[in-house]
Amino acid sequence: MTANQNASFAGKVAFVTGAAYGIGRAAALAFARQGASVVVADVSEQGNQETTRMIEEAGGRALAVRCDVTRVEDVKAALDKAVEAFGRLDFAFNNAGVEQAKAALADIKEQEWDRIVAINLRGVFLCMKYEIPLMLKHGGGAIVNTSSGAGVKGFGGGAVYVATKHGVVGLTKSAALDYAQSNIRVNAVCPGIIDTPMMQRFSGGTPEGRERVIAQEPIGRMGKPEEIAATVVWLCLEAASFVLGHAMVVDGGQTA
């Protein structure tokens, strides 16, 4: 990866949550490749530093900030640091999220419901709530929220995760309408089975577990984080200027 300071996002600033690993890291690198300065936000300080190092070694500009998206103080502080370092905010990829251990609805503990909702749904709300005013100051921007294939269909044993990811789609559509005339485009990406640390946990980290998961994909393989990152970047480009309120499914045909 080589950062291109003459690319589409030169002079722009991107804020990426869940950027320490997986899809978030791939997206942070992709924004930098397009010339943007990137704010790398995650609860994992070690992962943040590694993503930042990768961007800087390729000639890009990055800032690592610790951010727990369930805490309004963390979200506000991270965005304040972004503006202090780079002067503005143009793009946001609200990607931080967690998976659910498979369980039938009546077996889900209330505390687990609250934890997953707080990260996957409330976190997206808090980020947008404080990102949007910063974008309005500079005439607009683009936001992409991470939903899931579970945001467009149901899965047995995943009631909490499915509910939050459906919620992200609804939140995205409503926010898109709120700011359509303010030059802020809000969309969502709905990844399928992507080869990330989260999917390794979900599959049990065994070859047999991987094969069971891959068997759900018509394309016959897991997706790559970089394939989702490319979609996120495209949704922020001027080429996608007529796309808003859309939940873009990128899942190898799983929900076809």
C-alpha positions in Angstrom: 0.0 0.0 0.0 1.3 3.4 -1.0 -0.5 6.5 0.1 -1.3 8.8 -2.8 -1.4 12.5 -1.8 -2.8 13.4 -5.2 -5.7 10.9 -5.0 -9.4 11.5 -4.5 -9.3 12.2 -0.8 -6.2 14.5 -0.6 -6.8 17.1 2.0 -9.7 15.1 3.5 -10.0 13.5 6.9 -11.5 10.1 7.7 -12.6 8.7 11.1 -12.7 4.9 11.4 -14.0 3.0 14.5 -13.1 -0.6 15.0 -9.9 0.2 13.1 -7.5 -2.0 15.1 -8.2 -5.1 13.1 -10.2 -6.7 10.3 -12.5 -4.6 8.1 -11.8 -1.4 10.1 -8.0 -1.7 9.6 -8.5 -2.5 5.9 -10.7 0.6 5.5 -8.3 2.8 7.4 -5.6 1.7 5.0 -7.9 2.2 2.0 -8.8 5.8 3.0 -5.1 6.5 3.4 -4.4 5.0 0.0 -6.8 7.6 -1.4 -4.9 10.4 0.2 -7.0 11.0 3.3 -5.6 11.6 6.8 -7.0 8.9 9.0 -8.1 8.8 12.6 -7.8 5.2 13.8 -10.2 4.6 16.7 -10.6 1.5 18.7 -10.6 0.2 22.3 -7.4 -1.8 21.5 -4.5 0.6 21.8 -2.0 -2.0 20.5 -4.1 -2.6 17.4 -4.6 1.1 16.9 -0.9 1.7 17.0 -0.2 -1.1 14.5 -2.8 0.2 12.0 -1.3 3.7 12.4 2.2 2.4 11.9 1.1 0.6 8.7 -0.4 3.8 7.3 2.6 6.0 8.2 5.1 3.5 6.8 3.3 3.8 3.5 3.6 7.6 3.6 0.1 8.4 4.9 -1.0 10.5 7.9 -2.8 8.9 10.8 -3.7 9.5 14.4 -4.4 6.6 16.9 -7.1 7.4 19.5 -8.6 5.0 22.1 -12.4 5.1 21.8 -15.1 3.0 23.4 -18.1 3.8 21.3 -20.5 3.1 24.1 -19.1 6.0 26.1 -20.2 9.5 24.9 -17.1 11.0 26.6 -14.8 8.7 24.5 -16.6 9.5 21.2 -16.5 13.2 21.8 -12.9 13.2 22.9 -11.8 11.1 19.9 -13.5 13.4 17.5 -12.1 16.5 19.2 -8.6 15.0 18.8 -9.4 14.3 15.1 -10.2 18.0 14.5 -7.3 19.2 16.7 -4.9 17.1 14.6 -6.3 17.5 11.1 -8.7 20.5 11.3 -11.9 18.9 9.9 -13.9 15.8 9.4 -15.1 14.6 5.9 -15.7 10.9 6.2 -16.7 8.5 8.9 -16.8 4.7 8.9 -18.7 3.6 12.0 -17.6 0.0 12.1 -17.0 -1.0 15.7 -19.0 -4.0 16.6 -19.1 -7.4 18.4 -20.6 -10.8 17.6 -23.0 -12.9 19.6 -22.5 -16.4 21.0 -25.2 -18.5 19.3 -28.2 -18.9 21.6 -31.9 -19.1 21.3 -33.7 -15.9 22.3 -35.0 -17.1 25.6 -31.5 -18.2 26.6 -29.9 -14.8 26.0 -29.1 -13.0 29.3 -30.3 -9.5 29.6 -26.8 -8.2 30.3 -25.6 -9.7 27.0 -28.5 -8.0 25.2 -27.6 -4.7 26.7 -23.8 -5.1 25.9 -24.3 -5.9 22.3 -26.9 -3.3 21.7 -24.7 -0.7 23.4 -21.8 -1.4 21.0 -23.4 -2.3 17.8 -26.3 0.1 17.7 -26.0 2.8 20.3 -22.3 3.2 19.3 -23.3 4.0 15.8 -25.9 6.5 17.0 -23.4 8.2 19.3 -20.8 8.4 16.6 -23.2 9.9 14.0 -24.6 12.3 16.6 -21.2 13.9 17.1 -19.7 13.4 13.6 -22.5 15.2 11.7 -22.1 18.6 13.3 -18.4 18.5 12.5 -19.2 17.7 8.8 -21.8 20.5 8.6 -19.1 23.0 9.5 -17.2 22.2 6.3 -20.1 21.8 3.9 -20.9 18.1 4.2 -19.4 14.7 4.1 -20.1 11.0 3.9 -20.8 8.4 6.5 -20.8 4.6 6.2 -22.1 2.4 9.0 -21.4 -1.3 9.3 -24.5 -3.5 9.3 -24.3 -7.1 8.1 -26.0 -9.7 6.1 -27.8 -10.1 9.4 -29.2 -6.7 8.8 -31.3 -7.8 5.9 -32.4 -11.3 7.0 -32.7 -13.4 10.2 -30.4 -16.1 11.5 -31.4 -18.7 14.1 -29.5 -18.3 17.3 -28.5 -14.7 16.6 -31.4 -12.5 17.9 -29.4 -9.8 19.5 -26.9 -9.5 16.7 -29.6 -9.5 14.0 -31.7 -7.0 15.9 -28.7 -4.6 16.2 -27.7 -4.9 12.6 -31.3 -4.4 11.4 -31.3 -1.4 13.7 -28.2 0.0 12.0 -29.9 -0.2 8.6 -33.0 1.7 10.0 -30.8 4.3 11.7 -28.9 4.8 8.5 -32.0 5.3 6.3 -33.5 7.8 8.7 -30.3 9.8 9.2 -29.8 9.8 5.4 -33.2 11.6 5.0 -32.5 14.0 7.8 -29.3 15.3 6.1 -29.9 14.6 2.4 -30.2 18.4 1.7 -27.2 19.2 3.9 -24.7 17.4 1.6 -24.1 14.6 4.1 -24.6 11.2 2.6 -25.3 8.3 5.0 -25.2 4.7 3.8 -24.5 1.3 5.3 -22.4 -1.7 4.2 -23.7 -5.2 4.9 -20.8 -7.7 4.8 -21.3 -11.4 4.5 -18.8 -13.9 5.9 -15.5 -12.1 5.9 -12.1 -13.5 7.0 -11.5 -11.5 10.1 -10.6 -12.2 13.8 -14.3 -12.0 14.6 -15.1 -14.7 12.1 -12.3 -16.8 13.5 -14.0 -16.7 16.9 -17.4 -17.4 15.3 -16.1 -20.5 13.5 -14.2 -21.8 16.5 -10.8 -21.2 14.9 -10.6 -24.8 13.5 -10.4 -26.0 9.9 -13.6 -27.8 10.3 -15.3 -24.7 11.6 -14.0 -22.6 8.7 -15.4 -25.2 6.2 -18.8 -25.1 7.9 -18.9 -21.3 7.6 -17.6 -21.3 4.0 -20.3 -23.8 3.0 -22.8 -21.0 3.6 -21.3 -18.9 0.9 -22.4 -19.5 -2.7 -19.1 -18.1 -4.0 -17.3 -20.9 -2.1 -15.0 -18.7 0.0 -14.9 -16.1 2.7 -14.7 -12.4 1.7 -11.6 -10.4 2.3 -11.6 -7.3 4.5 -10.1 -5.4 1.6 -13.3 -6.1 -0.5 -15.5 -4.5 2.1 -13.0 -1.6 2.5 -13.2 -0.9 -1.3 -17.0 -0.7 -1.0 -16.8 1.7 1.9 -14.4 4.0 0.0 -16.5 3.9 -3.1 -19.6 5.0 -1.0 -17.5 8.1 0.0 -16.4 9.0 -3.5 -18.1 11.6 -5.7 -18.9 8.7 -8.0 -21.5 7.6 -5.4 -22.9 11.1 -4.9 -26.5 9.9 -5.8 -26.3 7.0 -3.4 -27.8 7.7 0.1 -29.8 5.7 2.6 -28.7 2.5 1.0 -27.7 -0.7 2.7 -25.2 -2.2 0.3 -24.9 -6.0 0.7 -21.5 -7.4 -0.1 -21.8 -11.1 0.8 -20.8 -13.4 -2.0 -24.4 -14.2 -2.8 -25.3 -15.5 0.7 -28.5 -13.4 0.9 -29.4 -13.7 -2.8 
